[in-house]
Amino acid sequence: MTVVHARGSLRRRLLLQLLLVAAILSFALYFTVRVLAQQAAETTQDNILIASATAISEAARAERGQILVDVPYSALSMLGSIAEERVFYRVTADDLTVTGYDDLPAPASAAETGKPVFATAIYRDDEVRIAALPRRLTVGDETVILTVLVAQTRLGLAAVSLQISIAAAAAGIGFFLLSGALSWFATNNAMRPLNRLAQSVERRGPQDLSPVATSAPTELVPLLQSLNTFMARLSASLARTEDFIAEAAHHVRTPLATVRTQSEIALRSVRKPENKQILREVIRAADESSRSAGQLLDHAMVALRSDNLEKEQLNMKDLAQDVIRSISPTADLKDIRITCSGSDTTSAVEGDPILLQNALRNLLDNAVKYSPEDSRIKVEISEDASTVRIDVLDEGRGLGDGDRSRLTERFGRGDNVRDIIGSGLGLTIVEEVVSAHGGSLALTDNPERRGTCASLTLPSA
């Protein structure tokens, strides 16, 4: 009889596999949180920079052959929420400085593309993020390229990202240590009644199908036989499944890409207006699926910032008008008019501008999506002694007859809008933002006509 030497401990192999899985999961947790935090920080900074550049660009004008730029206070104050950050700006006309820091570098492709450009550079010994916004401006009889550069250091954002990375690393290490301890405990307990059987099995070669040693516990013999039979059947089943998947993979295509491509081709060939409209709706539905993915990130960003709000005093009418301007192109596609009414000097709240913009954008986005063509959306801002209220009234389908409390739950949608593509996260994002600011969200019927009235109530500053 050939003596088969043990090739390692089953206990050790099982423990190492569990530890390897725990290590991979710990690293994945750390890496995912770190990447998402960095992306969220960079996206947030870029959005604020381009908003500041837009405000400065809109303030530029030409008078008597000269370019005048009155830099709004709000354009730079929105960048000063983090005390460690420094802000720089520069306005050029055909590469000649009009105002600002003359040595602030401009991205080379800004004037060429005619679109906003972002770049990272070293300026005055600090790493800065630069946003460049070009615009054509008529001065006398000539047209010049007016470029607004706004830059901000990245110390504060780097500190936030570092804190999140440290917290993620600590969580990953803690998860790994806990998993290691539990793996060791579970392995020892599982292997204790199987030590003698493990010693016999460890000496077997990969092709050795001889019976298990008679010294094995009687209770384990039926289990091993059933396990061997099950594994054989499982192996055959997996092989068949793999063959099926390999064959089916050749016939699977991405539905959205196919629908959109074919719809665009058909749109160019059809002549009847009603057919064109149907195809546009198909394309719009495909694009809406991409929008749903974006809302999932928005929801993650809201969850990240809700516990650490970067508050500043905000005029809610100004904030609402900014959001209206950003969403107007989408509303124009459906000939929807968006109006905003309220006092210009009041309606002040203490809040995080990014999150509040996100909440208003989701409300208006929902209003535009569910409103019919050639309709109107009203944004009304009012206040009393302690609160500021923002009402968004649309002329859409309304809230339906179902349980309205479900509309603010994640992935909750009304029964009357099932035919319109959506993620069911918009109102969830709004409610989480408002709750983080100590406010409330109320959904009622539009008192003026058919539609919905979404009301945000926030504590006034």
C-alpha positions as CSV (number, residue, x, y, z in Angstrom):
1,M,0.0,0.0,0.0
2,T,1.4,3.3,-1.1
3,V,1.7,5.8,1.7
4,V,0.2,9.2,0.8
5,H,1.7,12.1,2.6
6,A,-0.5,15.0,3.6
7,R,-0.3,18.0,1.3
8,G,-1.4,20.6,3.8
9,S,-4.1,21.2,6.3
10,L,-7.7,21.5,5.3
11,R,-8.1,23.8,8.3
12,R,-5.3,26.0,7.1
13,R,-6.5,26.1,3.5
14,L,-10.0,26.9,4.5
15,L,-8.8,29.6,6.9
16,L,-6.5,31.1,4.3
17,Q,-9.3,31.2,1.8
18,L,-11.6,32.9,4.2
19,L,-8.9,35.4,5.1
20,L,-8.2,36.0,1.4
21,V,-11.8,36.8,0.8
22,A,-11.9,39.0,3.8
23,A,-8.8,40.8,2.6
24,I,-10.3,41.3,-0.9
25,L,-13.5,42.6,0.5
26,S,-11.7,44.9,2.9
27,F,-9.6,46.3,0.1
28,A,-12.6,46.7,-2.2
29,L,-14.4,48.6,0.6
30,Y,-11.5,50.9,1.1
31,F,-10.9,51.5,-2.6
32,T,-14.6,52.0,-3.5
33,V,-15.2,54.5,-0.7
34,R,-11.9,56.4,-1.6
35,V,-12.7,56.6,-5.3
36,L,-16.3,57.7,-4.7
37,A,-15.2,60.3,-2.2
38,Q,-12.6,61.7,-4.6
39,Q,-15.0,61.7,-7.5
40,A,-17.7,63.4,-5.5
41,A,-15.2,66.0,-4.2
42,E,-13.9,66.8,-7.7
43,T,-17.4,66.9,-9.2
44,T,-18.6,69.2,-6.4
45,Q,-15.6,71.5,-6.9
46,D,-16.0,71.6,-10.7
47,N,-19.7,72.4,-10.4
48,I,-19.0,75.3,-8.0
49,L,-16.2,76.6,-10.1
50,I,-18.2,76.7,-13.3
51,A,-21.2,78.3,-11.5
52,S,-18.8,81.0,-10.2
53,A,-17.3,81.5,-13.7
54,T,-20.8,81.7,-15.2
55,A,-21.8,84.4,-12.7
56,I,-18.7,86.5,-13.6
57,S,-19.2,85.9,-17.3
58,E,-22.8,87.1,-17.1
59,A,-21.7,90.3,-15.3
60,A,-19.3,91.2,-18.2
61,R,-20.4,93.8,-20.6
62,A,-19.1,96.2,-23.3
63,E,-19.6,100.0,-23.0
64,R,-18.0,102.6,-25.3
65,G,-15.6,100.2,-26.7
66,Q,-14.4,98.9,-23.3
67,I,-15.0,95.7,-21.5
68,L,-16.4,96.2,-18.0
69,V,-16.6,93.4,-15.4
70,D,-18.3,93.8,-12.1
71,V,-17.4,90.6,-10.3
72,P,-20.5,89.6,-8.2
73,Y,-19.8,89.0,-4.5
74,S,-21.8,85.7,-4.8
75,A,-19.5,84.5,-7.6
76,L,-16.5,84.2,-5.2
77,S,-18.3,83.7,-1.9
78,M,-19.8,80.4,-3.1
79,L,-16.1,79.2,-3.2
80,G,-15.2,80.3,0.2
81,S,-17.2,77.8,2.3
82,I,-14.0,76.0,3.2
83,A,-11.8,78.2,5.2
84,E,-8.5,76.7,4.1
85,E,-9.2,77.3,0.4
86,R,-7.9,80.2,-1.6
87,V,-9.7,81.5,-4.7
88,F,-8.3,83.2,-7.8
89,Y,-9.9,84.6,-10.9
90,R,-8.9,86.1,-14.2
91,V,-10.9,87.6,-17.1
92,T,-9.2,87.8,-20.5
93,A,-10.3,89.2,-23.9
94,D,-8.4,87.5,-26.7
95,D,-5.7,86.4,-24.2
96,L,-5.3,89.9,-22.8
97,T,-6.1,90.3,-19.1
98,V,-9.1,92.5,-18.3
99,T,-9.1,91.9,-14.6
100,G,-7.9,89.5,-12.0
101,Y,-4.6,87.6,-11.5
102,D,-2.6,88.2,-14.6
103,D,-0.4,85.1,-14.1
104,L,-3.2,82.6,-13.6
105,P,-2.7,80.0,-16.3
106,A,-5.5,79.3,-18.8
107,P,-6.2,75.8,-20.2
108,A,-4.9,75.8,-23.8
109,S,-8.1,74.4,-25.3
110,A,-10.6,76.8,-23.6
111,A,-10.9,79.3,-26.5
112,E,-10.7,76.6,-29.2
113,T,-13.5,74.4,-27.9
114,G,-15.9,77.2,-27.0
115,K,-17.0,75.1,-24.0
116,P,-16.2,75.0,-20.3
117,V,-12.8,73.4,-19.7
118,F,-11.3,72.1,-16.4
119,A,-7.7,71.7,-15.6
120,T,-5.4,71.0,-12.6
121,A,-2.3,73.1,-12.3
122,I,0.3,74.3,-9.8
123,Y,-0.2,78.0,-9.1
124,R,1.8,79.9,-6.4
125,D,3.1,76.7,-4.9
126,D,-0.4,75.2,-4.5
127,E,-2.3,72.7,-6.5
128,V,-5.4,74.4,-7.9
129,R,-8.4,73.4,-9.9
130,I,-9.1,75.8,-12.8
131,A,-12.4,76.2,-14.6
132,A,-12.3,78.2,-17.9
133,L,-15.6,79.5,-19.5
134,P,-15.2,81.1,-22.9
135,R,-17.9,83.5,-24.3
136,R,-18.2,85.7,-27.4
137,L,-18.6,89.4,-26.6
138,T,-19.1,92.2,-29.1
139,V,-17.0,95.3,-28.4
140,G,-17.7,98.1,-30.8
141,D,-17.5,96.6,-34.3
142,E,-15.4,93.6,-33.2
143,T,-16.2,90.3,-31.6
144,V,-13.7,89.1,-28.9
145,I,-13.4,85.8,-27.0
146,L,-14.0,86.6,-23.4
147,T,-12.7,83.9,-21.2
148,V,-13.4,83.7,-17.4
149,L,-11.0,81.7,-15.3
150,V,-11.8,80.7,-11.8
151,A,-9.4,78.7,-9.7
152,Q,-9.5,77.2,-6.2
153,T,-6.9,75.5,-4.1
154,R,-7.6,71.8,-3.2
155,L,-6.4,71.7,0.4
156,G,-9.9,71.5,2.0
157,L,-11.2,68.9,-0.4
158,A,-8.0,66.9,0.0
159,A,-8.5,67.0,3.7
160,V,-12.0,65.8,3.4
161,S,-11.0,63.0,1.0
162,L,-8.1,62.1,3.4
163,Q,-10.5,61.9,6.4
164,I,-12.9,59.6,4.4
165,S,-10.0,57.5,3.2
166,I,-8.7,57.1,6.8
167,A,-12.2,56.2,8.0
168,A,-12.6,53.7,5.1
169,A,-9.1,52.2,5.9
170,A,-10.0,51.8,9.6
171,A,-13.3,50.2,8.7
172,G,-11.5,47.8,6.2
173,I,-8.9,46.9,8.8
174,G,-11.5,46.3,11.5
175,F,-13.6,44.2,9.1
176,F,-10.5,42.1,8.2
177,L,-9.5,41.6,11.8
178,L,-13.0,40.6,12.8
179,S,-13.4,38.3,9.8
180,G,-10.0,36.7,10.7
181,A,-11.0,36.0,14.3
182,L,-14.4,34.6,13.2
183,S,-12.8,32.5,10.5
184,W,-10.3,31.0,12.9
185,F,-13.1,30.2,15.4
186,A,-15.4,28.8,12.8
187,T,-12.7,26.7,11.2
188,N,-11.6,25.2,14.5
189,N,-15.1,24.3,15.4
190,A,-16.0,22.9,12.0
191,M,-12.8,20.8,11.8
192,R,-12.7,19.4,15.3
193,P,-14.9,16.4,14.6
194,L,-13.3,15.9,11.2
195,N,-9.6,15.8,12.2
196,R,-9.2,12.0,11.6
197,L,-11.1,12.1,8.3
198,A,-9.2,15.2,7.2
199,Q,-5.9,13.4,7.7
200,S,-7.1,10.6,5.5
201,V,-8.5,12.8,2.8
202,E,-5.5,15.1,2.7
203,R,-3.3,12.1,1.7
204,R,-5.5,11.3,-1.3
205,G,-4.5,12.3,-4.9
206,P,-6.9,14.3,-7.1
207,Q,-8.0,11.1,-8.9
208,D,-8.3,8.9,-5.9
209,L,-11.9,7.8,-5.5
210,S,-11.3,4.9,-3.2
211,P,-13.5,4.5,-0.1
212,V,-12.9,6.6,2.9
213,A,-11.0,5.0,5.7
214,T,-13.1,2.8,8.0
215,S,-11.9,4.8,11.0
216,A,-14.1,7.7,9.8
217,P,-17.2,8.4,11.9
218,T,-20.2,6.4,10.8
219,E,-22.4,9.5,10.7
220,L,-20.1,11.1,8.1
221,V,-20.2,8.2,5.6
222,P,-23.7,8.9,4.2
223,L,-22.9,12.6,4.1
224,L,-19.7,12.0,2.1
225,Q,-21.5,9.7,-0.3
226,S,-24.3,12.2,-0.8
227,L,-21.8,15.0,-1.1
228,N,-19.9,13.2,-3.8
229,T,-23.1,12.4,-5.7
230,F,-24.2,16.0,-5.3
231,M,-20.9,17.4,-6.5
232,A,-20.9,15.1,-9.5
233,R,-24.4,16.3,-10.4
234,L,-23.5,19.9,-9.7
235,S,-20.5,19.6,-11.9
236,A,-22.5,18.3,-14.8
237,S,-25.2,20.9,-14.2
238,L,-22.6,23.7,-14.1
239,A,-21.1,22.5,-17.3
240,R,-24.5,22.5,-19.0
241,T,-25.2,26.0,-17.6
242,E,-21.8,27.3,-18.8
243,D,-22.5,25.9,-22.3
244,F,-25.9,27.5,-22.3
245,I,-24.6,30.9,-21.2
246,A,-21.8,30.7,-23.8
247,E,-24.4,30.0,-26.5
248,A,-26.8,32.6,-25.3
249,A,-24.2,35.3,-25.0
250,H,-23.9,35.4,-28.8
251,H,-27.6,36.4,-29.0
252,V,-27.7,39.0,-26.3
253,R,-27.5,42.7,-27.1
254,T,-27.9,45.8,-25.0
255,P,-31.6,46.7,-25.4
256,L,-31.3,50.4,-24.8
257,A,-28.5,50.8,-27.3
258,T,-30.4,48.9,-29.9
259,V,-33.6,50.7,-29.4
260,R,-32.0,54.1,-29.4
261,T,-29.9,53.4,-32.6
262,Q,-32.8,52.0,-34.5
263,S,-35.0,54.9,-33.4
264,E,-32.5,57.5,-34.5
265,I,-32.2,55.8,-37.9
266,A,-36.0,55.6,-38.2
267,L,-36.4,59.2,-37.1
268,R,-34.3,60.4,-40.0
269,S,-36.4,58.4,-42.5
270,V,-40.0,58.9,-41.4
271,R,-42.0,61.9,-42.7
272,K,-45.2,62.0,-40.7
273,P,-45.0,64.3,-37.7
274,E,-46.9,61.9,-35.5
275,N,-44.3,59.1,-36.2
276,K,-41.5,61.5,-35.5
277,Q,-43.0,62.3,-32.1
278,I,-43.3,58.6,-31.2
279,L,-39.7,58.0,-32.1
280,R,-38.6,61.0,-30.1
281,E,-40.4,59.6,-27.1
282,V,-38.6,56.3,-27.5
283,I,-35.3,58.0,-27.6
284,R,-36.2,60.1,-24.6
285,A,-37.1,57.0,-22.7
286,A,-33.7,55.4,-23.5
287,D,-32.0,58.5,-22.3
288,E,-34.1,58.5,-19.1
289,S,-32.5,55.2,-18.1
290,S,-29.1,56.9,-18.1
291,R,-30.6,59.6,-16.0
292,S,-31.7,57.1,-13.4
293,A,-28.1,55.9,-13.0
294,G,-27.1,59.5,-12.4
295,Q,-29.7,59.8,-9.7
296,L,-28.2,56.8,-7.9
297,L,-24.9,58.8,-7.6
298,D,-26.8,61.8,-6.5
299,H,-28.4,59.7,-3.8
300,A,-24.9,58.5,-2.7
301,M,-23.6,62.1,-2.6
302,V,-26.6,63.2,-0.5
303,A,-25.9,60.4,2.0
304,L,-22.3,61.4,2.1
305,R,-22.8,65.1,2.8
306,S,-25.9,64.9,5.0
307,D,-23.9,64.2,8.1
308,N,-21.5,67.0,7.5
309,L,-23.4,70.0,6.0
310,E,-21.4,72.9,4.7
311,K,-23.9,75.6,5.6
312,E,-24.0,79.2,4.5
313,Q,-26.7,81.8,4.3
314,L,-28.6,81.4,1.1
315,N,-31.4,83.4,-0.7
316,M,-33.7,80.7,-1.8
317,K,-35.1,82.7,-4.7
318,D,-31.6,83.2,-6.1
319,L,-30.9,79.5,-5.6
320,A,-34.2,78.5,-7.3
321,Q,-33.5,80.8,-10.2
322,D,-30.1,79.2,-10.7
323,V,-31.7,75.8,-10.8
324,I,-34.4,76.9,-13.2
325,R,-31.8,78.3,-15.6
326,S,-29.9,74.9,-15.5
327,I,-33.1,72.9,-16.2
328,S,-34.6,75.3,-18.8
329,P,-33.1,73.6,-21.8
330,T,-34.8,70.3,-20.9
331,A,-38.1,72.1,-20.3
332,D,-37.8,73.9,-23.6
333,L,-37.9,70.6,-25.4
334,K,-41.5,70.2,-24.2
335,D,-42.4,73.9,-24.4
336,I,-42.8,74.1,-20.7
337,R,-42.6,77.5,-19.1
338,I,-41.1,77.8,-15.6
339,T,-41.8,80.9,-13.5
340,C,-40.4,81.9,-10.1
341,S,-42.1,84.3,-7.7
342,G,-41.2,85.6,-4.3
343,S,-39.4,88.4,-2.4
344,D,-35.9,89.3,-3.6
345,T,-34.6,90.5,-0.3
346,T,-35.9,87.8,2.1
347,S,-36.3,84.0,2.0
348,A,-32.9,83.5,3.6
349,V,-31.9,80.1,5.1
350,E,-28.8,78.5,6.5
351,G,-28.0,75.4,4.4
352,D,-25.7,73.5,2.2
353,P,-26.1,75.0,-1.3
354,I,-25.1,71.9,-3.1
355,L,-27.6,69.7,-1.4
356,L,-30.4,72.3,-1.6
357,Q,-29.7,72.8,-5.3
358,N,-29.8,69.0,-5.7
359,A,-33.2,68.9,-4.0
360,L,-34.7,71.7,-6.1
361,R,-33.3,70.2,-9.2
362,N,-34.9,66.8,-8.5
363,L,-38.3,68.5,-7.8
364,L,-38.1,70.5,-11.0
365,D,-36.8,67.5,-12.9
366,N,-39.8,65.5,-11.8
367,A,-42.2,68.3,-12.6
368,V,-40.8,68.6,-16.2
369,K,-40.8,64.9,-16.7
370,Y,-44.4,64.3,-15.6
371,S,-45.9,67.6,-17.1
372,P,-47.5,67.6,-20.5
373,E,-46.1,69.6,-23.4
374,D,-47.0,73.3,-23.6
375,S,-47.7,73.6,-19.8
376,R,-46.4,75.7,-16.9
377,I,-44.5,75.0,-13.8
378,K,-44.6,77.6,-11.0
379,V,-42.1,78.0,-8.2
380,E,-43.5,80.1,-5.4
381,I,-41.3,81.2,-2.4
382,S,-42.8,82.5,0.8
383,E,-41.8,82.9,4.4
384,D,-43.1,83.6,7.9
385,A,-41.4,84.3,11.1
386,S,-39.5,81.1,11.4
387,T,-39.7,79.2,8.1
388,V,-39.2,79.6,4.4
389,R,-41.4,77.6,2.1
390,I,-40.8,76.7,-1.6
391,D,-43.8,75.4,-3.6
392,V,-43.3,73.7,-6.9
393,L,-46.6,73.4,-8.8
394,D,-46.9,71.5,-12.0
395,E,-49.8,70.6,-14.3
396,G,-48.9,66.9,-14.6
397,R,-50.8,63.7,-13.7
398,G,-51.0,64.4,-10.0
399,L,-50.2,62.0,-7.2
400,G,-52.6,59.2,-8.0
401,D,-54.9,57.3,-5.7
402,G,-52.2,55.1,-4.0
403,D,-50.4,55.5,-0.7
404,R,-48.6,58.9,-1.0
405,S,-46.2,58.1,1.8
406,R,-44.6,55.5,-0.4
407,L,-43.6,58.1,-3.0
408,T,-40.7,59.3,-0.8
409,E,-39.4,55.8,-0.2
410,R,-36.5,54.5,-2.2
411,F,-37.7,53.3,-5.6
412,G,-41.3,54.2,-4.7
413,R,-43.4,55.4,-7.6
414,G,-47.0,56.3,-8.2
415,D,-49.3,53.9,-10.0
416,N,-50.3,56.6,-12.4
417,V,-46.8,57.1,-13.8
418,R,-45.7,53.5,-14.4
419,D,-45.6,54.1,-18.1
420,I,-43.0,56.8,-17.7
421,I,-39.4,55.7,-17.1
422,G,-37.9,56.7,-13.7
423,S,-35.8,55.5,-10.9
424,G,-38.0,56.3,-8.0
425,L,-35.1,58.1,-6.2
426,G,-35.9,61.8,-6.9
427,L,-38.3,62.4,-4.0
428,T,-36.1,60.2,-1.7
429,I,-33.2,62.5,-2.4
430,V,-35.4,65.6,-1.7
431,E,-36.7,64.3,1.6
432,E,-33.2,63.3,2.8
433,V,-31.8,66.8,2.0
434,V,-34.8,68.5,3.7
435,S,-34.6,66.3,6.7
436,A,-30.8,67.0,7.1
437,H,-31.7,70.7,7.2
438,G,-34.4,70.3,9.8
439,G,-37.2,70.8,7.3
440,S,-40.0,68.8,5.8
441,L,-41.4,67.8,2.4
442,A,-45.2,67.8,1.7
443,L,-46.9,66.4,-1.4
444,T,-50.4,67.6,-2.2
445,D,-52.6,68.2,-5.2
446,N,-52.2,71.4,-7.1
447,P,-54.9,73.7,-5.7
448,E,-55.1,75.7,-9.0
449,R,-55.6,72.8,-11.5
450,R,-54.7,69.2,-12.1
451,G,-51.2,68.4,-11.1
452,T,-48.9,68.2,-8.0
453,C,-47.7,70.7,-5.4
454,A,-44.4,69.7,-3.8
455,S,-43.7,72.0,-0.8
456,L,-40.3,72.3,1.0
457,T,-40.3,73.9,4.4
458,L,-37.0,75.0,5.8
459,P,-36.0,76.9,9.0
460,S,-35.2,80.5,8.1
461,A,-31.9,82.1,8.9
